[in-house]
Amino acid sequence: QVQLVESGGGVVQAGGSLRLSCAASRSTFSMNAIGWYRQAPGKQRELVALISSGGNKNYANSVKGRFTISRDNARNTVYLQMNSLKAEDTAVYYCYAHNDGIAYWGQGTQVTVSS
């Protein structure tokens, strides 16, 4: 079992920045993959960014060049640095981890970008 706890959400103006954190209850380095999804009102949950155990990073096209995912293995924490935020980035952001065929989710943190 893996617990994931997000923090860092909030309200920011368009063009601003936020950094989300996800603290895991076990080593992030050992996960097959860990990262972020988001879900806007009335829309399906979508991938934002993932980092694999080997360090490979994948981003949604809509956030490439603006968002950066990183991992601090010593702190078992994954970060999502979000720059140049847009109104369409408004969503609940969920931390996600996958290991040995099991998916784990955090409770979500709200990000609201005002235009």
Beta strands, then each sheet from edge to edge (+ up, - down):
strand 1: 4-7
strand 2: 10-13
strand 3: 18-24
strand 4: 33-39
strand 5: 46-52
strand 6: 57-59
strand 7: 67-72
strand 8: 77-82
strand 9: 91-99
strand 10: 102-105
strand 11: 109-114
sheet 1: 1+ 3- 8+ 7-
sheet 2: 2+ 11+ 9- 4+ 5- 6+
sheet 3: 2+ 11+ 9- 10+
end
